[in-house]
């Protein structure tokens, strides 16, 4: 068996996406979890963005891509976007070589703080902890429906108004909440025709933002807890205009948002783990976009 760890090329994106989808499906089966449909086009777009603006390595065995590790460095903060190996190639030391090279690449790009949105796979969790990313909390994917919300979102938030989100407004909020502006990520989201971005103002002052895509809300951020429930309500109302089910991904550190949404009869769809080498930002005022960019 001939193997090598190398930087990914644009022509590897389809194979890498299929590695992720195949490995995720196997992980769910092994853990007794129900399979859920995945938006392959979204992952293809997301992986292409990571390749162009971050670090993307693959493992190739006998000319075939069988594993991937990728992520982005924004300022000095590294987010590990993906680490997946096809089942027949797991447990052979390939994953360790892959993650160590990717970690070294991140350091070479100036990263000094590392975090990851991790699956429930024990081996992967062990690799992350050995690298110094330790457990912080779980991330819950929640689903709400129009029927469950009937009569619960009737409150008026007359002091709040929406406007089209700009890169400048998003970066201003992220400086306070995410500890990095991540300009290129907001440019990517705002130029995605399938996604909408909204800035939220209260009494004329910018207080938060949120994105919508096919019923999924996130990223969503706000400067103060006083704006949390109004912004969540407003985001849900925007989704319901299209008659879609609503999905949020809520980190355990954001206890108030999690409590509020569970109180609205949200159902837990899945959960993952947040691990980090050190705390950063004000993530108690944040709901992530998903595993691509957090």
MOCORPE-V954993 format. One record per backbone hydrogen bond with DSSP energy under -1.0 kcal/mol. NH is the residue of the N-H (numbers start at 0). CO is the residue of the C=O. If there is no record, write none. Layout:
{{NH	CO} {NH	CO}}
//
This chain:
{{3	59} {5	57} {7	55} {11	8} {12	9} {15	11} {16	12} {17	13} {18	14} {19	15} {20	16} {21	17} {22	18} {23	19} {24	20} {25	21} {26	22} {27	23} {28	24} {29	25} {30	26} {31	28} {32	27} {39	37} {42	38} {43	39} {44	40} {45	41} {46	42} {47	43} {48	44} {49	45} {50	46} {51	47} {52	48} {53	49} {54	70} {56	68} {57	5} {58	66} {59	3} {60	63} {61	1} {63	60} {65	58} {66	58} {67	83} {68	56} {69	81} {70	54} {71	78} {73	76} {76	73} {77	112} {78	71} {79	114} {80	69} {81	69} {83	67} {85	65} {88	85} {89	86} {96	92} {97	93} {98	94} {99	95} {100	96} {101	97} {102	98} {103	99} {104	100} {105	101} {106	102} {107	103} {108	104} {109	106} {110	105} {111	75} {112	75} {114	77} {115	274} {117	272} {124	120} {125	121} {126	122} {127	123} {128	124} {129	125} {130	126} {131	128} {132	127} {133	275} {135	273} {136	273} {138	271} {139	249} {140	269} {141	247} {142	266} {143	245} {148	144} {151	148} {159	156} {160	200} {162	198} {164	196} {169	165} {170	166} {171	167} {172	168} {173	169} {174	170} {176	172} {177	173} {179	173} {185	181} {186	182} {187	183} {188	184} {189	185} {190	186} {191	188} {194	191} {195	211} {197	209} {198	162} {199	207} {200	160} {201	204} {202	158} {204	201} {206	199} {207	199} {208	220} {209	197} {210	218} {211	195} {212	215} {215	212} {216	246} {217	210} {219	286} {220	208} {221	284} {222	206} {226	223} {227	224} {230	226} {231	227} {232	228} {233	229} {234	230} {235	231} {236	232} {237	233} {238	234} {239	235} {241	238} {242	239} {243	238} {245	143} {246	214} {247	141} {249	139} {251	137} {253	250} {254	252} {257	253} {258	254} {259	255} {260	256} {261	257} {262	258} {264	261} {265	260} {266	142} {268	140} {269	140} {271	138} {272	117} {273	136} {274	115} {275	133} {276	113} {281	176} {284	281} {285	282} {286	219} {293	289}}
//
